[in-house]
C-alpha cells in the first residue's frame, strides 16, 4: 500500500537531495599533480593542473598560500596538503653539523657546519654560533641541542677554573 505524503515534505526532501548531490559533485578548478624540489629556489614547487584541462603550471607553496583566490580553487584535502608541506618546509633546517672535533689550541670543540643543498662547509665554535640567534634557529633540534650542550660544558669548565 502506497502512503500519500504531504507535498511540502516531498519538496523539502527533494531540496535536501539536490543540495546533497551538489555538495558531492563539487569540482574544484585546481588540483595538485606533483611536487618537486627546486635547487635554484631551495624550496618545494607544486605542479598544478587546471581541472578537466591539459593546462599545468608550477607554483611555490608560499605563492599559493599568499593568494586567497587561488587557494579557494583547491579541494579541502589539497589545501590541507599545501598547508602541511609549507609547515614542513618552514621547519626544515638549513644547516647541519657534519663533524665535531676538539681543538687543543682553542681548548674547545669546533663544529664543521654545512648548509643543506650546498657543497662548501664552515668551521665555528659553539660560542661563535650561539652569538647569532637567527643562525642557530636554522639548525635542526638535535644540532641546536648539541651546540647548547657544548656551550654549557665550556661555561661550567670556566666556572670550575675560577673557583680554584
C-alpha positions in Angstrom: 0.0 0.0 0.0 1.4 3.4 -1.0 1.1 6.1 1.5 0.5 9.7 0.4 3.0 12.3 1.7 2.3 15.9 2.2 3.6 18.0 -0.8 5.7 20.2 1.5 7.5 17.1 2.9 8.3 15.9 -0.7 9.5 19.3 -1.6 11.9 19.5 1.4 13.2 16.0 0.7 13.9 16.9 -3.0 15.6 20.1 -2.0 17.7 18.3 0.6 18.6 15.7 -2.1 19.6 18.3 -4.6 21.8 20.1 -2.1 23.5 16.9 -1.1 24.1 15.9 -4.7 25.5 19.3 -5.5 27.8 19.1 -2.5 29.3 15.8 -3.6 29.6 16.8 -7.2 31.6 19.9 -6.5 34.6 20.2 -8.7 37.5 22.5 -7.9 39.3 24.5 -10.6 42.8 23.3 -9.5 44.4 20.1 -8.3 47.9 19.1 -7.2 49.5 16.8 -9.7 53.1 16.5 -8.3 55.7 18.1 -6.1 59.4 18.7 -6.9 62.3 20.4 -5.1 63.9 23.4 -6.8 67.6 23.7 -6.1 67.6 27.2 -7.5 64.8 28.4 -5.2 65.7 26.0 -2.4 62.1 25.1 -1.8 59.3 22.8 -2.9 57.4 23.6 -6.1 53.9 22.2 -6.7 52.8 21.2 -10.2 49.1 22.1 -10.6 46.6 21.2 -13.2 43.5 23.2 -14.1 40.8 20.5 -13.6 39.5 18.9 -16.7 42.0 20.7 -18.9 45.5 19.9 -20.2 46.9 23.1 -18.6 49.6 22.8 -16.0 51.5 25.4 -14.0 54.1 25.5 -11.2 53.9 27.5 -8.1 55.7 27.7 -4.7 53.8 26.9 -1.5 54.2 30.4 -0.3 52.7 31.9 -3.5 49.7 29.6 -3.3 49.1 30.3 0.4 49.5 34.0 -0.2 46.8 34.2 -2.9 43.3 33.6 -1.4 41.7 33.3 -4.8 43.9 30.5 -6.0 43.8 28.8 -2.6 40.0 28.6 -2.7 40.2 26.8 -6.0 41.7 23.7 -4.4 39.7 21.0 -2.6 39.9 20.9 1.2 42.2 17.9 1.0 44.6 19.8 -1.3 44.5 22.8 1.0 45.4 20.6 3.9 48.3 19.1 1.9 49.6 22.5 0.9 49.5 23.8 4.4 51.3 20.7 5.7 54.0 20.9 3.1 54.5 24.5 3.9 54.9 23.8 7.6 57.4 21.1 6.9 59.3 23.4 4.6 59.4 26.2 7.1 60.6 23.9 9.9 63.2 22.2 7.7 66.7 23.0 9.0 69.0 25.0 6.7 72.3 23.9 8.3 73.6 20.7 9.8 76.7 19.7 11.8 78.8 17.3 9.8 81.7 17.0 12.3 82.8 18.0 15.8 86.4 17.9 16.9 88.4 19.2 19.8 90.9 22.0 19.2 93.9 22.0 21.6 94.8 25.5 20.5 91.3 26.9 21.4 90.7 24.5 24.2 87.1 23.8 22.9 85.2 21.9 20.2 85.0 23.2 16.7 81.9 22.3 14.6 82.1 21.7 10.9 78.8 23.1 9.5 77.3 22.6 6.1 74.4 24.5 4.5 71.9 21.9 3.2 72.0 21.8 -0.6 75.4 23.4 -0.9 78.9 21.8 -1.2 81.0 24.1 1.0 81.3 24.0 4.7 82.4 26.3 7.5 84.1 25.8 10.9 82.8 27.6 14.0 82.9 27.2 17.8 79.8 26.9 19.9 80.3 30.5 21.1 80.5 31.8 17.6 77.3 30.0 16.6 75.4 31.0 19.7 76.0 34.7 19.3 73.8 34.8 16.2 70.2 33.8 17.3 68.9 33.8 13.7 71.7 31.5 12.7 71.1 28.9 15.4 67.4 28.9 14.5 68.4 27.4 11.2 69.7 24.2 12.7 67.6 21.1 13.5 66.7 20.5 17.1 69.4 17.8 17.7 72.2 20.0 16.3 71.0 23.1 18.2 70.9 21.0 21.4 74.4 19.7 20.7 75.7 23.3 20.3 73.9 24.4 23.5 75.2 21.5 25.5 78.7 22.1 24.3 78.5 25.8 25.3 77.2 24.8 28.7 80.2 22.5 29.2 82.5 25.3 28.3 80.9 27.7 30.8 80.9 25.0 33.5 84.6 24.3 32.9 85.4 28.1 33.1 83.4 28.4 36.4 85.3 25.4 37.9 88.6 27.1 36.9 87.6 30.3 38.5 86.6 28.6 41.8 90.1 27.0 42.1 
